[in-house]
Amino acid sequence: QVQLVESGGDLVQAGGSLRLSCAVYGSVFLINVMAWYRQAPGQQRELVASDTSGGTYYPDAVKGRFTISRDNAKNTVYLEMNSLKPDDTAVYYCYVNIQSTNGYDEDYWGTGTQVTVFS
């Protein structure tokens, strides 16, 4: 069984920064894909950053402000968010696709961490 534990969400003033963390626990052999999504009230969940074998991807709304990274030794995924705007207010979710120690490809989601940006 694999569990994702997110942290770092907070209340921050516009223009500020936050770093979200997502620790991956359990029978993980390799993290193939890692990503961060967000969902604002009344909105669909949207991708804000991903890191795959093909490279990183950021939508225009966050490009240049958000950075996804990982610490393989700690099985931890990060999302560095700078120049935050009120429009960035949402629940942020970590997603990973892993190869388990049993050799299976599996998808997992975190439970979400709230980011609120006020002006």
C-alpha positions in Angstrom: 0.0 0.0 0.0 1.2 3.5 -0.8 0.3 6.7 0.9 0.8 10.3 -0.1 1.2 12.9 2.7 1.0 16.5 1.6 2.0 19.6 3.6 2.8 23.2 3.1 -0.6 24.7 2.3 -1.2 28.0 4.0 -2.8 31.5 4.0 -0.5 33.9 2.1 -0.6 37.4 0.8 -0.5 38.0 -2.9 3.1 38.2 -4.1 4.2 35.7 -1.5 5.6 32.2 -1.9 4.9 28.7 -0.6 6.4 25.3 -1.0 4.2 22.3 -1.0 5.6 18.9 -0.2 4.3 15.4 -1.0 5.9 12.5 0.8 5.3 9.1 -0.8 5.3 6.2 1.7 5.0 2.5 1.1 6.1 -0.1 -1.4 7.6 2.2 -4.1 10.3 1.0 -6.4 10.2 4.0 -8.7 8.2 7.2 -9.2 7.5 7.3 -12.9 5.3 10.4 -13.0 4.7 13.1 -10.5 2.3 16.0 -10.8 0.4 18.6 -8.9 -3.2 19.5 -9.6 -5.5 22.1 -8.0 -9.2 22.5 -7.6 -10.9 25.8 -6.8 -14.5 25.9 -5.5 -16.9 25.2 -8.3 -14.1 24.5 -10.7 -12.7 21.3 -12.3 -9.4 19.9 -11.1 -6.6 21.2 -13.3 -3.0 20.3 -13.8 -0.5 22.9 -12.6 2.8 21.0 -13.0 4.0 17.6 -14.1 7.3 15.8 -14.3 7.6 12.8 -16.6 10.3 11.1 -18.6 9.5 13.6 -21.3 10.3 16.5 -19.1 8.3 19.1 -17.1 5.1 20.8 -18.1 3.4 23.9 -16.7 0.3 25.6 -18.1 0.5 29.2 -19.0 -1.3 30.3 -15.8 1.6 29.2 -13.6 4.6 29.1 -16.0 7.5 31.0 -14.7 6.0 31.1 -11.1 5.7 27.4 -10.2 8.4 24.8 -10.1 8.0 21.1 -9.6 10.9 19.0 -8.2 11.7 15.8 -6.4 14.0 14.3 -3.9 14.4 10.7 -5.0 16.2 9.7 -1.8 13.2 10.9 0.3 10.5 9.9 -2.2 9.2 13.4 -1.9 7.8 15.7 -4.5 7.8 19.5 -4.2 5.9 22.4 -5.7 7.6 25.8 -5.3 5.1 28.6 -5.8 6.2 32.2 -6.2 4.5 35.4 -7.0 1.2 34.0 -5.8 -2.1 35.5 -6.9 -5.6 35.3 -5.5 -6.5 33.2 -8.5 -4.1 30.5 -7.2 -6.4 29.9 -4.3 -7.4 26.2 -4.4 -6.9 22.8 -2.8 -3.7 21.4 -4.3 -3.4 17.7 -4.9 -0.3 15.6 -5.4 -0.4 12.8 -7.9 2.1 10.0 -8.6 2.3 7.1 -10.9 4.7 4.6 -9.4 6.2 1.2 -10.1 5.6 -0.8 -6.9 8.0 -3.2 -5.4 5.7 -5.9 -6.9 6.4 -4.5 -10.3 2.9 -3.0 -10.9 2.2 0.4 -12.3 -0.1 2.2 -9.9 -1.7 5.7 -9.6 -2.1 7.5 -6.3 -3.5 10.8 -5.1 -2.9 12.8 -2.0 -5.8 14.1 0.1 -5.1 17.8 -0.7 -3.7 20.8 1.0 -5.4 24.2 1.0 -3.7 27.3 -0.4 -5.4 30.6 0.1 -4.0 33.8 -1.4 -5.4 37.1 -0.3 -4.9 40.5 -1.8 
